[in-house]
Amino acid sequence: MALFKKRTAGKPGEWYYCLEHQKVEEGPECPAKDRFGPYASRAEAERAMETARERNLEWETDPRWHDVPPAGEREED
């Protein structure tokens, strides 16, 4: 008998998107390093890659995350 049980993150009823298997899972099936989530619904988990693309695009085009001065301002030499 094992002294310690291996615990997995997450709970049944939470939805995840597995990056390795490219599928939606309910509860923790794959390791946390291989999944996005948790999501409140299966539909949200199914959109995981689209949501990630949208967020990446927002980040890439957000001037607050880049060393670009605001419009109308110039860096002084």
PDB file with one MODEL, atoms N, CA, C and O in Angstrom:
MODEL        1
ATOM      1  N   MET A   1       0.842  -1.179   0.000  1.00  0.00           N
ATOM      2  CA  MET A   1       0.000   0.000   0.000  1.00  0.00           C
ATOM      3  C   MET A   1       0.885   1.238   0.000  1.00  0.00           C
ATOM      4  O   MET A   1       1.825   1.339   0.789  1.00  0.00           O
ATOM      5  N   ALA A   2       0.585   2.165  -0.873  1.00  0.00           N
ATOM      6  CA  ALA A   2       1.364   3.392  -0.978  1.00  0.00           C
ATOM      7  C   ALA A   2       1.052   4.325   0.190  1.00  0.00           C
ATOM      8  O   ALA A   2      -0.094   4.453   0.620  1.00  0.00           O
ATOM      9  N   LEU A   3       2.094   4.964   0.684  1.00  0.00           N
ATOM     10  CA  LEU A   3       1.896   5.917   1.779  1.00  0.00           C
ATOM     11  C   LEU A   3       1.294   7.223   1.286  1.00  0.00           C
ATOM     12  O   LEU A   3       0.510   7.866   1.985  1.00  0.00           O
ATOM     13  N   PHE A   4       1.669   7.602   0.084  1.00  0.00           N
ATOM     14  CA  PHE A   4       1.191   8.857  -0.477  1.00  0.00           C
ATOM     15  C   PHE A   4       0.518   8.586  -1.808  1.00  0.00           C
ATOM     16  O   PHE A   4       1.050   7.861  -2.649  1.00  0.00           O
ATOM     17  N   LYS A   5      -0.637   9.164  -1.991  1.00  0.00           N
ATOM     18  CA  LYS A   5      -1.310   9.052  -3.283  1.00  0.00           C
ATOM     19  C   LYS A   5      -0.824  10.166  -4.186  1.00  0.00           C
ATOM     20  O   LYS A   5      -0.586  11.286  -3.733  1.00  0.00           O
ATOM     21  N   LYS A   6      -0.681   9.864  -5.435  1.00  0.00           N
ATOM     22  CA  LYS A   6      -0.327  10.877  -6.409  1.00  0.00           C
ATOM     23  C   LYS A   6      -1.576  11.705  -6.686  1.00  0.00           C
ATOM     24  O   LYS A   6      -2.590  11.186  -7.154  1.00  0.00           O
ATOM     25  N   ARG A   7      -1.488  13.000  -6.389  1.00  0.00           N
ATOM     26  CA  ARG A   7      -2.641  13.872  -6.626  1.00  0.00           C
ATOM     27  C   ARG A   7      -2.515  14.528  -7.988  1.00  0.00           C
ATOM     28  O   ARG A   7      -1.419  14.892  -8.414  1.00  0.00           O
ATOM     29  N   THR A   8      -3.625  14.672  -8.657  1.00  0.00           N
ATOM     30  CA  THR A   8      -3.639  15.380  -9.926  1.00  0.00           C
ATOM     31  C   THR A   8      -4.326  16.716  -9.714  1.00  0.00           C
ATOM     32  O   THR A   8      -5.182  16.840  -8.838  1.00  0.00           O
ATOM     33  N   ALA A   9      -3.969  17.704 -10.494  1.00  0.00           N
ATOM     34  CA  ALA A   9      -4.585  19.021 -10.392  1.00  0.00           C
ATOM     35  C   ALA A   9      -5.923  19.009 -11.110  1.00  0.00           C
ATOM     36  O   ALA A   9      -6.113  18.263 -12.071  1.00  0.00           O
ATOM     37  N   GLY A  10      -6.828  19.818 -10.655  1.00  0.00           N
ATOM     38  CA  GLY A  10      -8.127  19.916 -11.301  1.00  0.00           C
ATOM     39  C   GLY A  10      -9.135  18.975 -10.690  1.00  0.00           C
ATOM     40  O   GLY A  10      -8.800  18.102  -9.889  1.00  0.00           O
ATOM     41  N   LYS A  11     -10.395  19.172 -11.091  1.00  0.00           N
ATOM     42  CA  LYS A  11     -11.498  18.367 -10.563  1.00  0.00           C
ATOM     43  C   LYS A  11     -12.402  17.932 -11.705  1.00  0.00           C
ATOM     44  O   LYS A  11     -12.472  18.607 -12.732  1.00  0.00           O
ATOM     45  N   PRO A  12     -13.087  16.823 -11.540  1.00  0.00           N
ATOM     46  CA  PRO A  12     -14.092  16.462 -12.544  1.00  0.00           C
ATOM     47  C   PRO A  12     -15.124  17.577 -12.646  1.00  0.00           C
ATOM     48  O   PRO A  12     -15.462  18.205 -11.644  1.00  0.00           O
ATOM     49  N   GLY A  13     -15.618  17.821 -13.838  1.00  0.00           N
ATOM     50  CA  GLY A  13     -16.545  18.923 -14.071  1.00  0.00           C
ATOM     51  C   GLY A  13     -15.832  20.141 -14.631  1.00  0.00           C
ATOM     52  O   GLY A  13     -16.474  21.074 -15.115  1.00  0.00           O
ATOM     53  N   GLU A  14     -14.497  20.136 -14.566  1.00  0.00           N
ATOM     54  CA  GLU A  14     -13.700  21.176 -15.193  1.00  0.00           C
ATOM     55  C   GLU A  14     -13.206  20.622 -16.526  1.00  0.00           C
ATOM     56  O   GLU A  14     -12.901  19.436 -16.645  1.00  0.00           O
ATOM     57  N   TRP A  15     -13.135  21.476 -17.500  1.00  0.00           N
ATOM     58  CA  TRP A  15     -12.748  21.051 -18.846  1.00  0.00           C
ATOM     59  C   TRP A  15     -11.370  21.587 -19.194  1.00  0.00           C
ATOM     60  O   TRP A  15     -11.009  22.696 -18.800  1.00  0.00           O
ATOM     61  N   TYR A  16     -10.611  20.806 -19.924  1.00  0.00           N
ATOM     62  CA  TYR A  16      -9.253  21.149 -20.322  1.00  0.00           C
ATOM     63  C   TYR A  16      -9.066  20.853 -21.803  1.00  0.00           C
ATOM     64  O   TYR A  16      -9.810  20.067 -22.390  1.00  0.00           O
ATOM     65  N   TYR A  17      -8.062  21.495 -22.402  1.00  0.00           N
ATOM     66  CA  TYR A  17      -7.666  21.171 -23.766  1.00  0.00           C
ATOM     67  C   TYR A  17      -6.247  20.623 -23.686  1.00  0.00           C
ATOM     68  O   TYR A  17      -5.335  21.328 -23.254  1.00  0.00           O
ATOM     69  N   CYS A  18      -6.052  19.377 -24.095  1.00  0.00           N
ATOM     70  CA  CYS A  18      -4.745  18.732 -24.065  1.00  0.00           C
ATOM     71  C   CYS A  18      -3.962  19.134 -25.321  1.00  0.00           C
ATOM     72  O   CYS A  18      -4.395  18.875 -26.444  1.00  0.00           O
ATOM     73  N   LEU A  19      -2.817  19.763 -25.115  1.00  0.00           N
ATOM     74  CA  LEU A  19      -1.981  20.201 -26.232  1.00  0.00           C
ATOM     75  C   LEU A  19      -1.294  19.034 -26.928  1.00  0.00           C
ATOM     76  O   LEU A  19      -1.073  19.071 -28.138  1.00  0.00           O
ATOM     77  N   GLU A  20      -0.961  18.012 -26.173  1.00  0.00           N
ATOM     78  CA  GLU A  20      -0.267  16.861 -26.754  1.00  0.00           C
ATOM     79  C   GLU A  20      -1.198  16.027 -27.635  1.00  0.00           C
ATOM     80  O   GLU A  20      -0.826  15.632 -28.740  1.00  0.00           O
ATOM     81  N   HIS A  21      -2.407  15.761 -27.144  1.00  0.00           N
ATOM     82  CA  HIS A  21      -3.353  14.921 -27.884  1.00  0.00           C
ATOM     83  C   HIS A  21      -4.348  15.724 -28.723  1.00  0.00           C
ATOM     84  O   HIS A  21      -5.117  15.155 -29.497  1.00  0.00           O
ATOM     85  N   GLN A  22      -4.327  17.047 -28.565  1.00  0.00           N
ATOM     86  CA  GLN A  22      -5.217  17.952 -29.291  1.00  0.00           C
ATOM     87  C   GLN A  22      -6.671  17.529 -29.147  1.00  0.00           C
ATOM     88  O   GLN A  22      -7.397  17.354 -30.125  1.00  0.00           O
ATOM     89  N   LYS A  23      -7.072  17.369 -27.862  1.00  0.00           N
ATOM     90  CA  LYS A  23      -8.455  16.980 -27.593  1.00  0.00           C
ATOM     91  C   LYS A  23      -8.922  17.596 -26.291  1.00  0.00           C
ATOM     92  O   LYS A  23      -8.115  18.002 -25.455  1.00  0.00           O
ATOM     93  N   VAL A  24     -10.229  17.662 -26.129  1.00  0.00           N
ATOM     94  CA  VAL A  24     -10.859  18.184 -24.918  1.00  0.00           C
ATOM     95  C   VAL A  24     -10.978  17.050 -23.910  1.00  0.00           C
ATOM     96  O   VAL A  24     -11.310  15.920 -24.267  1.00  0.00           O
ATOM     97  N   GLU A  25     -10.704  17.363 -22.644  1.00  0.00           N
ATOM     98  CA  GLU A  25     -10.786  16.369 -21.571  1.00  0.00           C
ATOM     99  C   GLU A  25     -11.621  16.926 -20.428  1.00  0.00           C
ATOM    100  O   GLU A  25     -11.565  18.121 -20.139  1.00  0.00           O
ATOM    101  N   GLU A  26     -12.386  16.072 -19.786  1.00  0.00           N
ATOM    102  CA  GLU A  26     -13.089  16.485 -18.572  1.00  0.00           C
ATOM    103  C   GLU A  26     -12.279  15.990 -17.384  1.00  0.00           C
ATOM    104  O   GLU A  26     -11.946  14.808 -17.287  1.00  0.00           O
ATOM    105  N   GLY A  27     -11.969  16.914 -16.484  1.00  0.00           N
ATOM    106  CA  GLY A  27     -11.142  16.551 -15.338  1.00  0.00           C
ATOM    107  C   GLY A  27      -9.705  16.364 -15.764  1.00  0.00           C
ATOM    108  O   GLY A  27      -9.383  16.467 -16.947  1.00  0.00           O
ATOM    109  N   PRO A  28      -8.844  16.091 -14.808  1.00  0.00           N
ATOM    110  CA  PRO A  28      -7.427  15.947 -15.134  1.00  0.00           C
ATOM    111  C   PRO A  28      -7.109  14.575 -15.715  1.00  0.00           C
ATOM    112  O   PRO A  28      -7.192  13.564 -15.017  1.00  0.00           O
ATOM    113  N   GLU A  29      -6.753  14.544 -16.973  1.00  0.00           N
ATOM    114  CA  GLU A  29      -6.315  13.292 -17.594  1.00  0.00           C
ATOM    115  C   GLU A  29      -4.816  13.365 -17.890  1.00  0.00           C
ATOM    116  O   GLU A  29      -4.053  12.489 -17.483  1.00  0.00           O
ATOM    117  N   CYS A  30      -4.406  14.410 -18.598  1.00  0.00           N
ATOM    118  CA  CYS A  30      -2.999  14.562 -18.969  1.00  0.00           C
ATOM    119  C   CYS A  30      -2.306  15.486 -17.967  1.00  0.00           C
ATOM    120  O   CYS A  30      -2.971  16.224 -17.240  1.00  0.00           O
ATOM    121  N   PRO A  31      -0.972  15.447 -17.930  1.00  0.00           N
ATOM    122  CA  PRO A  31      -0.230  16.316 -17.012  1.00  0.00           C
ATOM    123  C   PRO A  31      -0.534  17.799 -17.269  1.00  0.00           C
ATOM    124  O   PRO A  31      -0.828  18.200 -18.396  1.00  0.00           O
ATOM    125  N   ALA A  32      -0.458  18.591 -16.214  1.00  0.00           N
ATOM    126  CA  ALA A  32      -0.765  20.022 -16.294  1.00  0.00           C
ATOM    127  C   ALA A  32       0.104  20.728 -17.322  1.00  0.00           C
ATOM    128  O   ALA A  32      -0.346  21.685 -17.952  1.00  0.00           O
ATOM    129  N   LYS A  33       1.328  20.281 -17.503  1.00  0.00           N
ATOM    130  CA  LYS A  33       2.230  20.923 -18.466  1.00  0.00           C
ATOM    131  C   LYS A  33       1.749  20.771 -19.906  1.00  0.00           C
ATOM    132  O   LYS A  33       2.209  21.494 -20.790  1.00  0.00           O
ATOM    133  N   ASP A  34       0.835  19.842 -20.149  1.00  0.00           N
ATOM    134  CA  ASP A  34       0.365  19.567 -21.506  1.00  0.00           C
ATOM    135  C   ASP A  34      -1.049  20.050 -21.770  1.00  0.00           C
ATOM    136  O   ASP A  34      -1.663  19.642 -22.756  1.00  0.00           O
ATOM    137  N   ARG A  35      -1.585  20.919 -20.902  1.00  0.00           N
ATOM    138  CA  ARG A  35      -2.985  21.294 -21.122  1.00  0.00           C
ATOM    139  C   ARG A  35      -3.252  22.757 -20.802  1.00  0.00           C
ATOM    140  O   ARG A  35      -2.538  23.385 -20.020  1.00  0.00           O
ATOM    141  N   PHE A  36      -4.297  23.280 -21.426  1.00  0.00           N
ATOM    142  CA  PHE A  36      -4.854  24.597 -21.123  1.00  0.00           C
ATOM    143  C   PHE A  36      -6.095  24.371 -20.284  1.00  0.00           C
ATOM    144  O   PHE A  36      -6.798  23.378 -20.468  1.00  0.00           O
ATOM    145  N   GLY A  37      -6.365  25.269 -19.378  1.00  0.00           N
ATOM    146  CA  GLY A  37      -7.587  25.184 -18.596  1.00  0.00           C
ATOM    147  C   GLY A  37      -7.309  25.426 -17.143  1.00  0.00           C
ATOM    148  O   GLY A  37      -6.172  25.722 -16.775  1.00  0.00           O
ATOM    149  N   PRO A  38      -8.293  25.311 -16.317  1.00  0.00           N
ATOM    150  CA  PRO A  38      -9.605  24.729 -16.594  1.00  0.00           C
ATOM    151  C   PRO A  38     -10.560  25.731 -17.229  1.00  0.00           C
ATOM    152  O   PRO A  38     -10.416  26.942 -17.066  1.00  0.00           O
ATOM    153  N   TYR A  39     -11.518  25.208 -17.943  1.00  0.00           N
ATOM    154  CA  TYR A  39     -12.590  25.978 -18.557  1.00  0.00           C
ATOM    155  C   TYR A  39     -13.907  25.554 -17.919  1.00  0.00           C
ATOM    156  O   TYR A  39     -14.040  24.432 -17.432  1.00  0.00           O
ATOM    157  N   ALA A  40     -14.871  26.459 -17.928  1.00  0.00           N
ATOM    158  CA  ALA A  40     -16.164  26.192 -17.292  1.00  0.00           C
ATOM    159  C   ALA A  40     -17.034  25.246 -18.118  1.00  0.00           C
ATOM    160  O   ALA A  40     -17.923  24.593 -17.571  1.00  0.00           O
ATOM    161  N   SER A  41     -16.790  25.166 -19.424  1.00  0.00           N
ATOM    162  CA  SER A  41     -17.633  24.319 -20.269  1.00  0.00           C
ATOM    163  C   SER A  41     -16.784  23.629 -21.341  1.00  0.00           C
ATOM    164  O   SER A  41     -15.655  24.024 -21.630  1.00  0.00           O
ATOM    165  N   ARG A  42     -17.372  22.597 -21.905  1.00  0.00           N
ATOM    166  CA  ARG A  42     -16.707  21.879 -22.999  1.00  0.00           C
ATOM    167  C   ARG A  42     -16.491  22.811 -24.197  1.00  0.00           C
ATOM    168  O   ARG A  42     -15.444  22.770 -24.844  1.00  0.00           O
ATOM    169  N   ALA A  43     -17.493  23.652 -24.483  1.00  0.00           N
ATOM    170  CA  ALA A  43     -17.401  24.574 -25.623  1.00  0.00           C
ATOM    171  C   ALA A  43     -16.218  25.533 -25.468  1.00  0.00           C
ATOM    172  O   ALA A  43     -15.508  25.804 -26.436  1.00  0.00           O
ATOM    173  N   GLU A  44     -16.007  26.042 -24.259  1.00  0.00           N
ATOM    174  CA  GLU A  44     -14.859  26.930 -24.023  1.00  0.00           C
ATOM    175  C   GLU A  44     -13.548  26.178 -24.245  1.00  0.00           C
ATOM    176  O   GLU A  44     -12.618  26.719 -24.842  1.00  0.00           O
ATOM    177  N   ALA A  45     -13.471  24.950 -23.775  1.00  0.00           N
ATOM    178  CA  ALA A  45     -12.259  24.148 -23.951  1.00  0.00           C
ATOM    179  C   ALA A  45     -12.016  23.856 -25.437  1.00  0.00           C
ATOM    180  O   ALA A  45     -10.868  23.828 -25.882  1.00  0.00           O
ATOM    181  N   GLU A  46     -13.073  23.642 -26.192  1.00  0.00           N
ATOM    182  CA  GLU A  46     -12.931  23.377 -27.629  1.00  0.00           C
ATOM    183  C   GLU A  46     -12.348  24.582 -28.358  1.00  0.00           C
ATOM    184  O   GLU A  46     -11.700  24.424 -29.392  1.00  0.00           O
ATOM    185  N   ARG A  47     -12.573  25.791 -27.826  1.00  0.00           N
ATOM    186  CA  ARG A  47     -12.049  27.022 -28.432  1.00  0.00           C
ATOM    187  C   ARG A  47     -10.682  27.412 -27.885  1.00  0.00           C
ATOM    188  O   ARG A  47     -10.200  28.506 -28.183  1.00  0.00           O
ATOM    189  N   ALA A  48     -10.047  26.560 -27.101  1.00  0.00           N
ATOM    190  CA  ALA A  48      -8.811  26.908 -26.403  1.00  0.00           C
ATOM    191  C   ALA A  48      -7.729  27.447 -27.335  1.00  0.00           C
ATOM    192  O   ALA A  48      -7.113  28.468 -27.030  1.00  0.00           O
ATOM    193  N   MET A  49      -7.491  26.799 -28.438  1.00  0.00           N
ATOM    194  CA  MET A  49      -6.430  27.249 -29.343  1.00  0.00           C
ATOM    195  C   MET A  49      -6.798  28.575 -30.002  1.00  0.00           C
ATOM    196  O   MET A  49      -5.933  29.430 -30.192  1.00  0.00           O
ATOM    197  N   GLU A  50      -8.068  28.754 -30.350  1.00  0.00           N
ATOM    198  CA  GLU A  50      -8.515  30.016 -30.931  1.00  0.00           C
ATOM    199  C   GLU A  50      -8.379  31.148 -29.906  1.00  0.00           C
ATOM    200  O   GLU A  50      -7.938  32.248 -30.238  1.00  0.00           O
ATOM    201  N   THR A  51      -8.760  30.864 -28.667  1.00  0.00           N
ATOM    202  CA  THR A  51      -8.625  31.854 -27.605  1.00  0.00           C
ATOM    203  C   THR A  51      -7.161  32.229 -27.403  1.00  0.00           C
ATOM    204  O   THR A  51      -6.842  33.405 -27.228  1.00  0.00           O
ATOM    205  N   ALA A  52      -6.272  31.244 -27.427  1.00  0.00           N
ATOM    206  CA  ALA A  52      -4.840  31.507 -27.271  1.00  0.00           C
ATOM    207  C   ALA A  52      -4.322  32.374 -28.416  1.00  0.00           C
ATOM    208  O   ALA A  52      -3.542  33.298 -28.182  1.00  0.00           O
ATOM    209  N   ARG A  53      -4.743  32.091 -29.648  1.00  0.00           N
ATOM    210  CA  ARG A  53      -4.329  32.902 -30.795  1.00  0.00           C
ATOM    211  C   ARG A  53      -4.799  34.348 -30.641  1.00  0.00           C
ATOM    212  O   ARG A  53      -4.045  35.285 -30.901  1.00  0.00           O
ATOM    213  N   GLU A  54      -6.065  34.521 -30.211  1.00  0.00           N
ATOM    214  CA  GLU A  54      -6.612  35.868 -30.010  1.00  0.00           C
ATOM    215  C   GLU A  54      -5.829  36.625 -28.942  1.00  0.00           C
ATOM    216  O   GLU A  54      -5.512  37.801 -29.118  1.00  0.00           O
ATOM    217  N   ARG A  55      -5.521  35.956 -27.846  1.00  0.00           N
ATOM    218  CA  ARG A  55      -4.774  36.612 -26.764  1.00  0.00           C
ATOM    219  C   ARG A  55      -3.354  36.942 -27.193  1.00  0.00           C
ATOM    220  O   ARG A  55      -2.826  37.996 -26.838  1.00  0.00           O
ATOM    221  N   ASN A  56      -2.732  36.050 -27.956  1.00  0.00           N
ATOM    222  CA  ASN A  56      -1.380  36.322 -28.454  1.00  0.00           C
ATOM    223  C   ASN A  56      -1.387  37.539 -29.373  1.00  0.00           C
ATOM    224  O   ASN A  56      -0.493  38.382 -29.294  1.00  0.00           O
ATOM    225  N   LEU A  57      -2.384  37.635 -30.238  1.00  0.00           N
ATOM    226  CA  LEU A  57      -2.479  38.771 -31.143  1.00  0.00           C
ATOM    227  C   LEU A  57      -2.679  40.068 -30.355  1.00  0.00           C
ATOM    228  O   LEU A  57      -2.066  41.088 -30.669  1.00  0.00           O
ATOM    229  N   GLU A  58      -3.533  40.027 -29.339  1.00  0.00           N
ATOM    230  CA  GLU A  58      -3.734  41.211 -28.495  1.00  0.00           C
ATOM    231  C   GLU A  58      -2.422  41.634 -27.852  1.00  0.00           C
ATOM    232  O   GLU A  58      -2.096  42.821 -27.823  1.00  0.00           O
ATOM    233  N   TRP A  59      -1.672  40.673 -27.340  1.00  0.00           N
ATOM    234  CA  TRP A  59      -0.400  40.980 -26.693  1.00  0.00           C
ATOM    235  C   TRP A  59       0.597  41.552 -27.697  1.00  0.00           C
ATOM    236  O   TRP A  59       1.281  42.533 -27.406  1.00  0.00           O
ATOM    237  N   GLU A  60       0.680  40.940 -28.873  1.00  0.00           N
ATOM    238  CA  GLU A  60       1.641  41.384 -29.881  1.00  0.00           C
ATOM    239  C   GLU A  60       1.353  42.793 -30.377  1.00  0.00           C
ATOM    240  O   GLU A  60       2.270  43.501 -30.795  1.00  0.00           O
ATOM    241  N   THR A  61       0.095  43.208 -30.337  1.00  0.00           N
ATOM    242  CA  THR A  61      -0.262  44.533 -30.848  1.00  0.00           C
ATOM    243  C   THR A  61      -0.523  45.554 -29.741  1.00  0.00           C
ATOM    244  O   THR A  61      -0.918  46.683 -30.032  1.00  0.00           O
ATOM    245  N   ASP A  62      -0.312  45.184 -28.488  1.00  0.00           N
ATOM    246  CA  ASP A  62      -0.539  46.084 -27.358  1.00  0.00           C
ATOM    247  C   ASP A  62       0.725  46.895 -27.096  1.00  0.00           C
ATOM    248  O   ASP A  62       1.754  46.330 -26.724  1.00  0.00           O
ATOM    249  N   PRO A  63       0.662  48.210 -27.287  1.00  0.00           N
ATOM    250  CA  PRO A  63       1.872  49.024 -27.106  1.00  0.00           C
ATOM    251  C   PRO A  63       2.389  49.030 -25.667  1.00  0.00           C
ATOM    252  O   PRO A  63       3.557  49.345 -25.439  1.00  0.00           O
ATOM    253  N   ARG A  64       1.552  48.691 -24.704  1.00  0.00           N
ATOM    254  CA  ARG A  64       2.006  48.664 -23.307  1.00  0.00           C
ATOM    255  C   ARG A  64       3.042  47.571 -23.070  1.00  0.00           C
ATOM    256  O   ARG A  64       3.792  47.639 -22.097  1.00  0.00           O
ATOM    257  N   TRP A  65       3.097  46.559 -23.947  1.00  0.00           N
ATOM    258  CA  TRP A  65       4.019  45.447 -23.761  1.00  0.00           C
ATOM    259  C   TRP A  65       5.282  45.579 -24.608  1.00  0.00           C
ATOM    260  O   TRP A  65       6.099  44.660 -24.669  1.00  0.00           O
ATOM    261  N   HIS A  66       5.432  46.720 -25.253  1.00  0.00           N
ATOM    262  CA  HIS A  66       6.598  46.927 -26.122  1.00  0.00           C
ATOM    263  C   HIS A  66       7.259  48.246 -25.771  1.00  0.00           C
ATOM    264  O   HIS A  66       6.642  49.110 -25.148  1.00  0.00           O
ATOM    265  N   ASP A  67       8.488  48.399 -26.162  1.00  0.00           N
ATOM    266  CA  ASP A  67       9.233  49.626 -25.891  1.00  0.00           C
ATOM    267  C   ASP A  67       8.981  50.662 -26.975  1.00  0.00           C
ATOM    268  O   ASP A  67       9.923  51.240 -27.517  1.00  0.00           O
ATOM    269  N   VAL A  68       7.731  50.893 -27.289  1.00  0.00           N
ATOM    270  CA  VAL A  68       7.342  51.867 -28.301  1.00  0.00           C
ATOM    271  C   VAL A  68       6.710  53.044 -27.557  1.00  0.00           C
ATOM    272  O   VAL A  68       5.764  52.854 -26.793  1.00  0.00           O
ATOM    273  N   PRO A  69       7.224  54.255 -27.775  1.00  0.00           N
ATOM    274  CA  PRO A  69       6.624  55.400 -27.082  1.00  0.00           C
ATOM    275  C   PRO A  69       5.200  55.643 -27.587  1.00  0.00           C
ATOM    276  O   PRO A  69       4.888  55.337 -28.738  1.00  0.00           O
ATOM    277  N   PRO A  70       4.340  56.191 -26.730  1.00  0.00           N
ATOM    278  CA  PRO A  70       2.969  56.491 -27.153  1.00  0.00           C
ATOM    279  C   PRO A  70       2.954  57.426 -28.353  1.00  0.00           C
ATOM    280  O   PRO A  70       3.910  58.170 -28.572  1.00  0.00           O
ATOM    281  N   ALA A  71       1.880  57.393 -29.129  1.00  0.00           N
ATOM    282  CA  ALA A  71       1.751  58.225 -30.322  1.00  0.00           C
ATOM    283  C   ALA A  71       1.968  59.698 -29.964  1.00  0.00           C
ATOM    284  O   ALA A  71       1.432  60.188 -28.970  1.00  0.00           O
ATOM    285  N   GLY A  72       2.748  60.388 -30.773  1.00  0.00           N
ATOM    286  CA  GLY A  72       2.996  61.815 -30.560  1.00  0.00           C
ATOM    287  C   GLY A  72       4.220  62.087 -29.694  1.00  0.00           C
ATOM    288  O   GLY A  72       4.661  63.234 -29.615  1.00  0.00           O
ATOM    289  N   GLU A  73       4.772  61.091 -29.054  1.00  0.00           N
ATOM    290  CA  GLU A  73       5.963  61.282 -28.220  1.00  0.00           C
ATOM    291  C   GLU A  73       7.164  60.671 -28.907  1.00  0.00           C
ATOM    292  O   GLU A  73       7.060  59.646 -29.580  1.00  0.00           O
ATOM    293  N   ARG A  74       8.306  61.315 -28.730  1.00  0.00           N
ATOM    294  CA  ARG A  74       9.551  60.813 -29.302  1.00  0.00           C
ATOM    295  C   ARG A  74      10.553  60.564 -28.201  1.00  0.00           C
ATOM    296  O   ARG A  74      10.544  61.238 -27.171  1.00  0.00           O
ATOM    297  N   GLU A  75      11.397  59.615 -28.419  1.00  0.00           N
ATOM    298  CA  GLU A  75      12.486  59.397 -27.478  1.00  0.00           C
ATOM    299  C   GLU A  75      13.551  60.457 -27.684  1.00  0.00           C
ATOM    300  O   GLU A  75      13.862  60.817 -28.819  1.00  0.00           O
ATOM    301  N   GLU A  76      14.106  60.956 -26.603  1.00  0.00           N
ATOM    302  CA  GLU A  76      15.150  61.950 -26.701  1.00  0.00           C
ATOM    303  C   GLU A  76      16.491  61.252 -26.849  1.00  0.00           C
ATOM    304  O   GLU A  76      16.748  60.239 -26.199  1.00  0.00           O
ATOM    305  N   ASP A  77      17.348  61.799 -27.710  1.00  0.00           N
ATOM    306  CA  ASP A  77      18.675  61.205 -27.935  1.00  0.00           C
ATOM    307  C   ASP A  77      19.656  61.695 -26.911  1.00  0.00           C
ATOM    308  O   ASP A  77      20.823  61.305 -26.938  1.00  0.00           O
TER     309      ASP A  77
ENDMDL
END
